[in-house]
Structures are given as structure tokens and as C-alpha cells.
Amino acid sequence: MTENNFTLCDRIAKIKAINGEYNLLQNAYISFSGGKDSVACSKLIDLALPGNKIPRVFINTGIEYSAIVKFVQKKASQDERVVIIPPTLNIRATLEEFGYPFKSKEHAQKMAVFQRSGFTKTVSDYLGNGDKTHFLCPKALVGTFTADFPFKVSDKCCKKMKKEPAKKWSVANKRPIIITGVRQAEGGLRQSMSGCTTFSSKNKSVLEKFHPLFPCSSEFVEWFIQEQSLEVCELYAPPYNFKRTGCKGCPFSLDLQEQLDKMEKLLPAEKKQCEIIWRKVYEEYRKLQYRLTH
């Protein structure tokens, strides 16, 4: 048995065990982004729980890549379990009210605290003026912690545009458990997660999130997609060769410059849209020569 086959058997066993304990068939829904990981996650659930009717819920924020939206719409026409929730908020108005993403969720959250309350301990620690030694603010961005910073920053964009509409749907449909394609290998805040299950902070016996792909590598996902002959969005194939999709032009993206360069050449209308939506952040990035160089 190869390592990939072993991982597949392990993940199927894990899904069956979680279903046996928490009844995913009745209580869960899959967060379906249209990306590779969510496609793999959906198929993995089908292998473990044949004939399941678990909904695949896609939140169309209005800033998804057009190709992703079309891909999900195609899936919805083929599979009645795919549910598409249309945009519920105007992205630009939401950013102005709640704040723009900047650098990373942690950085944006710390800037939001600073903009509300000044140099609190959590902000000072993040800036390297305390006991914190890891995941500190990059030196190039220390100067963003100033009262003169030109716009409001926060980490709430994803919450407002995706998580709250999904939560509203889950409550209305009595499916409180969300199944995601999150993997630890993706990095970021996922590195601090302890495993493939997340329980309620108020009641440790209440399962809130299940991440069946959590320990899986990118190599496994690629193998699984090929092994199962799964269709993925065209953005992952030439000439695009995207590694990830998500909200287009998101300032949190580590490869933002590469994304914009590809859009400039292959998706000029969508690149123009990004320049309008994220203009304030992009201008600051370019001024700082951080993440965007041109």
C-alpha cells in the first residue's frame, strides 16, 4: 500500500467515525468554495458515506473569480446537493464600514485593536516590545501602526462576506456542523490548529467544524484528484496555473503580485475590478514595496 493509499484509508475511516458519533448525514454541510481542496473534500465524503445528501454550500461574495462561479454553477446543474448563496453585501460598502484586510488576519486584527485603543499590550507584543518572539510584525510594516494611517483595517471581511451568510444558512437549515477542505499544510493560522475537529468553546462535546483533509499534503490532494478523475476549475490548468483561488485579488494573498500579473494578461476585466475594490490597500502596499512591487 502506498502512502497516498494509506492516507486515503485513514481519512475515510476518520469520516466514518465522526459520522457515527455526530451524525454528519443529518447535522452537517460542506463549505464548497469551488477550489481544489473543496472538490477533494466533497469526493472524500462521498467515498466514506455513499449516497449522502449532505449539502455543498457555495457563498458567492461577488468577488469570486468568474471561472469559479461558472464551475460551481455547472456543478449545481449536475448535483442537487450544491447550494449557491448569492451575494448578500456590497463589498466596497462592507470594507468601508468594517475595515480592509491588510497583510494577514493576525496583522489586520492587531491594527484594528490599535486603531480602536492605541498601543495595548497585545499590539506592543506584536510589534516586538514584549515577550512574544514568533509571528511578529514585519519591520517594513511597523510604521503602519500610526494614527495617520489612511484607512480602517480589520480582519472582518471574510467573516462578513462568507462566514455570517453561511452561519445564517446553517441555522435556517438546522445543520450546525461545517465540513471544510482546510489543510494544516496551507500555513497561516491553520498552523496553530490542533486537529481536524473544532468544538464549541462553551461546550466541548459540541462539534462545530470538521476538517477531514487537515493532515493531508498538497501532493495527496493532487494524487486524489487524478486518482478519482475529478473535474476542477480551469484556473488550475494552463495558461492560468493558479495554486489557490478564493476571493480574487485578496490583499491577504502571499502571491498577490503573481495573481495580478496573471490577471493583467489573461483576465484584464477582473484585474481592473480588483484595482477598484482593493485600491486603498494596493496603494499602500506599493508605497511600502510590500507584496506589490508595481
N, C-alpha and C positions, 0 to 999 in steps of 0.2 A: 504493500500500500504506500503510495506517495504521500508526501507531507500535505499536499493540497487535498487529496482524498481523505486523509485523516482529519484535517480541519473541517472539511465538509460534513463528515460523520459526526464530529464533535458538536458543530453548530446545529445540526438537525436534532441531535439528542437534547441539546440545551433548549431549543424552541419547544420541543415536545414536553420537557419537564416544566417549563414556565407555563405552558398552556394547561398542563394538568393541575397546576397549583392556583393559577389566576384566571383561567378560562378566557384566553385571548379571543376565542371564536365569538364570544358574546360581548366582551368588555374592551376590545382594542380596535385601533385603526392604525394604518400605516401612513406615516408622513412621506408622501410621494412627491419629490422635487423634480422628477424627470431626469435627474443626473444618474451617472453610472451606479453609484452606491445604492440609491433607492431602487433602481431596476434590479440589482442583485439581491437586495433585501427582500423585495416582493417575491422574487422567484424562490428564494430560500424558504420563505414562509410557506409557499405552495408545495415545496418538496416535503416539508415537515408535517404540514397539515393539509393533505389533499382535499380538494373540494371546498375549501374555506370560503366564506363570504365576507371576510374582513375588508372593510372599505380602504381604498387607496386615496388619500385626500391631498389634492394639489391646491396650494394657495397661490393664486395669480395676483401678485402685488402690483402689476402694471409696469414693473421694471425687470421682468424676466426676459431673457433672450427670446426673440420671436420664434427661433427654431425650437426652443424648449417648449414653448406654448403649443406650437403645432404638433410636436411629438406627443405631448400629453393628450391633446385633443384627439389625435389618432388612436392612442391607447384607450381613451374613453369610448370611442366608437366601436372598439373591439371587445371591451371588458366593462360590463355594467358596474363593477366594483369601483371604478375610477370616478372620483367625485371632484369636480372643479369648482372652487370657490372664487368668484370674480373679485376684482379689486374693491376694497371697502373704504380706502382712504386715499386722498391725494398725496403723493409722495412729497412734493415740494412744500405743501402746507404743513405736513407732518414734521418734516425736518426743521422748519422754522419754529414750530411750536415746541418740539421736544428736544431738538438738537441734532447736529450732524455727526456721523461716525468719523473717527479720526484715529489713525494708526492701528489700534486694536481695541477690542472690547474693554480690556483692562485699562488701557491708557485713556479711552474715552470716558470710562466711569470715573477715573481719578480726576480728569479735567472737569467733569460735571460737578464733582464734590468741591473742587477748588473754586469754580465759578459761583457756587452757592455759598460756600462757607470759608473760603480762603485756605491758608496753609494749615489744615488739620493734620493730625498725626499720620493718618493713612496716606495723605498726599506727601508729607515730608519723608515718610519711609520710602515711598515710591521714587522720590527724587534722590534717594541715596543718603538722606540725612538722619537715618535711624539704624535699626538693627537688620533691616531687610538687605539681603545680599544677592538675591536672584530676581530675575524679571524686573529689573529696574528701568526707569525711563531712559531711552537713548539720549546721549549727550546732545545730539542735534535737535532734540525736541524739548529740552529743559526750558528753553525760552518761551514755549507756548503757554507756560503757567504764568500768565500775566493778565492784569485787569484790562489791558489794551487789546487782547486777542479779539479779532474781528467778528466772530460769530459764536453762537451757542453750540456746545458739544455735549453729546451723551452717547450711551450705548443702547438707547431705547428703540432705534429704528427697526431692528428685526422683531423686537417684542410687539411693537405697534402694528407693523405691516403683516407679520406672519403668525406669531405666537398667539396673540389675542383673538384673531379670527378663527384660528384652529381650536382654541380653547372653547370659544362660543359654540362652534360646531360640535365638539365632543360632548359638551354639556347637553345640548339640544338633542343629540342622538344617543345619549347615555352610554358613551364609550370613553371612559376616563383614562384608559391606558394608551399611550402613544408609542408606536414602534418606529424606530428611526434607523437610518443607514449610517449613523455616526460611527467612526472608527478612531481609536486612540492614535493610530499612526498619522492621522491628519495634523496632529500637533495642536498648538494653541491651548485654550482652556481644557481641551479634551485630555491633555496630558495629566491633569490633576484629578480626573475622574477615576474612581476606584474599581469600576467593573461595568458589566453590561446591563445592570439594573439600577434604577434610581427610585428610592422610596420617599414617601411624604415625610417632610421634616416634623410634622405633627403626629404622625402615626407610622412607625417604622414597619408595620405589617401591610401598609397600603402601597402597592406598586403603582408608580406614576409613569415611568418610562422604561422601555426595554430596547436595548441596542444589540441585536444578535450578531452584527458584524464587528462589534467593538474590538476584539483581539486580532482581527484579520488584517493582513497586509494588502498593499496595493497589488502585489503580484497575485495574491489569491483571487482578488476581485476580477482581475484581467483573465485569469485562468478560468474562473467560474463562468464568466460571460461567454468565453469561447466554447467551453465545455457544454454549456446549455444552449448555445446558438441564440443568445439573447439580442434583440434589437436595441440599439442605443441611439441617442440623438446624433445627428450628423455633425454637430460641433466637436465631437470627439474624434472624428475622422479627418483625413486630409481634405481640403487645404487648411482647415482650422486647427486641428490637433490640440484642442483645449484639454487641459488636465482637470479642470473643475469648471462648473458653470455658476449657478447661484444668481444673485442679483447682478445685473451687468454693470460693470464699472464701479463696483463697491469699493470705497476707499480702504476697507479692511484687507483687501486682497494683496497678498505679498507680491504677486506677479502683475500688478496693476498696469505698469508700463507696457509689458508684453501684450496684455489684453487689449489695451487701447491701440497699440500699433497694429495688431491683427484686425481690429475693427476698422481702423482707418483705411486699410487695404481691402478688406472683404465685406465689412458691414458699416459703411460710412454713415448711413442714416442713424444707426443705433449708437455709433460713436458720438455723433452730434448730440443725440439725446442725453448721453452720459455727461457731456461737457456742460450742458444746461443744468441738469439735475444736481450734479456734484460740483458745480463751478467754484463755490467758496472754498471747498476742501482742496480741489485741484490747484487753485491759485496759490494756496498756502504751501502745499507740497512742492510746487515748482519754485516758489520763492526760497524755500528751505533746501531745495535739491534733495528732497527726501521722497523716495518711492517713485517720483516722477522727475525725469531729467529734461523733458522737452514737451 
